[in-house]
Amino acid sequence: MPVVTLYWDELEKLVGEDRQKILERLPMLGCDIERVEKEYIDVEFFPNRPDLYSIEGVARALRGFLDIEHGCREYKVRPADWKITVEPSVLEVRPRIVGCVIRSLRITDEVIRSLMEVQEDLHWTIGRNRRKMAIGVHDLSRVYFPLRYTAVDGNFSFIPLDFNTPMTVGEILEKHPKGREYSFILEGKKVYPMIVDSKGETISFPPIINAEKTRVKETTTDLFIDVTGFDENVDRALNILATMLADRGGRVERVEITYPDGRTEYMPDLSPKKMVVSKEEIFSLLGFEMSEDEIKHALGKMNFNAEISGGTITVLVPPYRADIMHEWDIIEDIAIGYGYDRIRPEYPPTNTVGSTHRWNDVRDISREIMLGLGYLEVITFTLTNERVQYEYMRRKGRIWRDYTPLMHPLTEDHTVVRTDILPKLLELLSYNTHHPMPQRIFEVGDVVIDGKNRLRLAACSTHARANFAEIRSVVQAVMREFNLEWNAAESGDGAFVEGRRADIVMNGEKVGVFGEIHPEVLERFKLATPVAGFELNLSEIFDAGELL
């Protein structure tokens, strides 16, 4: 999670309160205070609140939360003649661009520092390390509109930031520090995105580096901000930056973007979004009732505007709140604005005696066995993608029957719920090839097949001599410790080497598989040493009930 450094003198000035009051109430906004120093405070915010990655955003939230100012501020976007034309050549590489102009901004060291920090935090979080979204900040006086957003080949040259001689795109990707760091984003591309002004001069090579000519200096008063990428995160980042600089006194002017299909957009769109929440839903989720005044006051403290009519509440959501996607997000903010410290704890109306679920008993036994065999326990994400689960493993999966997809995945890496644990262990090994060998890891956890949870145990071993005999002996030891009778049968699982793989069979039913991982699988996971592994269906072996 991003850690934001807030300097006391500036924070107190922007909020209008002393540090003692700020320090007392800040954690109630939903953050962790990492350290408190004489000059500054380091605060860690959850990734779902990118609007709080700057001192301006934190100050704005605190002014509302401390009852200094209430409601959703109106941000004006002035019409202007700034135009960008998107050319067809760039659509296959990085298709979306938005932008805005900020006028009459007093550029101080504090503003530059804050702008640079929030830019990098946004790159890392909603930008997914610049892959999904990247930001460019430029001195407007050195940008000559109209601009062209186009694609160029590797021989195109310009002077990149922090250099004084021209470099080709290919040279930037190989030699420039930023080029080497982010070249993976454009790996395999034949053309590269470029923003060029009316004089034919480059101002930005997204998502890698800006041009030196538009560097922001202390004498800069007007900014042009571009944001490029693929999805709605581009718009969210622009809104966060535009409102942050508007809070600093900047005047926001719109930019007209024209696409090859004739579509025209005017950005940024800083109009608030309307959402409707029912009182019944609020009371049901919170567990207690609130008066209409209490609801409006709580929403006002969280910088929302609200109108109540009967049993429904119409809420105006500020343009910088990228995290508000569902009515429950509004209700969560109502609870924060009301104050978690004001909610009285109550004992449940019935008393019961708890006991461990049978699944947890099986988990504990599995852990004890694997740790005794010298394996290290790991915990991987239950969300994954079809590529890792099936394509890399030389397996096939059918949607809904074999695996469950996510309706609104946040990233392309997390689109389905896992159906096997072994692919996740191989993925983990690929991230740890720099560690010494041998590596022996296991995980006991849930998978979801045909819409139902299953309990699995998977393990793998990687070193120069990892083979079928080794993993068979491990499977034998596990089944012996479980006191289970089993047989090995010929397997057709494509994830393993033919002739060095076997199914684990009990009472005529397959309950697992083990063997040497196929070289094609190893290559796809970029593993250079042999791997042997197994996966066991614990919920099919033991009568452990269902996990609800």
Secondary structure by P-SEA (a helix, b strand, c coil): cbbbbbbaaaaaaaacccaaaaaacccccccccccccccbbbbbbcccccccccaaaaaaaaaaaacccccbbbbbbbbccbbbbbccccccccccccccccccccccaaaaaaaaaaaaaaaaacccccccbbbbbbccccccccccccccccccccccccccccccaaaaacccccccccccccccccbbbbbbcccccccccccccccccccccccccbbbbbbbcccaaaaaaaaaaaaaaaaabbbbbbbbbbccccccccccccbbbbbbbbaaaaaaaacccccaaaaaaaaaaacccccccccbbbbbbcccccccccaaaaaaaaaaaaccccbbbbcccbbbbbbbcaaaaaaaaaaaaaaaabbbbbbbbcccccccccccccccccccccccccccccccccccccccaaaaaaaaaaacccccccbbbbbbbccccccbbbbbcccccccccccaaaaaaaaaaaaaaaccccccccccccccccccbbbbccccccccccccccaaaaaaacccbbbbcccccccccccccccc
